[in-house]
Amino acid sequence: MYICNCNGITDKEVDTALNAGVERWDDVHAFYGCEPCCGQCQCEIVEAIVERDSKSTGKIPAAAIAMAG
């Protein structure tokens, strides 16, 4: 499924970037050599970051909450 329609980034590609250590939603784009355009994908990417981080720590990181806000 496409997460970022502007740049053609899929959910599997988001997972790959996150598993490589990406920390911020716009860094997912940079991982693939592109930049965010319209921002519609921000929420889904931030949710993926929060899910990854909460699984590893059991807590939702404050930085992710701030990014979502």
N, C-alpha and C positions, 0 to 999 in steps of 0.2 A: 504494500500500500504506500502511496506517495504521502509523505509528510510535508515536504516543501515542493509545491507545484512549480514555483518560479525556477528552481534550480534542479528539479527532478531528483530530490533526495528521498529515499525510501525509508521505511521503518527499520529495515535490516541494516541500511547504511548508517542510520542514527545509532543503532546498537553497536555497530563496529567502531564508530568514532568514540562512543562512550567507553567501550571496553579498552580503547587505546589510551584513555585517560583524559579525554576532553572534559572540561569543567563548566563551560558556559554555553548557552544555546547558540550564540553567534560563532563560537569556535567550532561547532559542528560543520558549519558552512566552510570555514577556513580550512578544516581538515580535508575538504574536497576541492579546495582552490576556488571557492566562490564566496559571495557576500549575500547576506539577507537582502531581500528586495522589499516585499510588502509587509512582512512581519506576521502574517497569518499563521506561520508554523511555530512561532515562539512558544505558545502555550503547550503544544504537544511535546516539543523538545524539552521544555522545562519539566514537564510531568515525567518524562523518561529519566531525566537527571535526578529528580527527587526520588523516583522509584528505585533507581540504582543505588543512590546514597543511603536511602532509608533501609534497604536490604542489608547493606554492609555495616551500618552503624546502629540501626534501630531508631534513628532520629531523623527528622526532616531538617536539613541544613538551613540556617537562617539566610544564607546567601541565595538559595534557591527560592525561598519565600519572597525575598526582596525582588528577585528577577521576575517572578510571576505577578507581583503587585503593580 
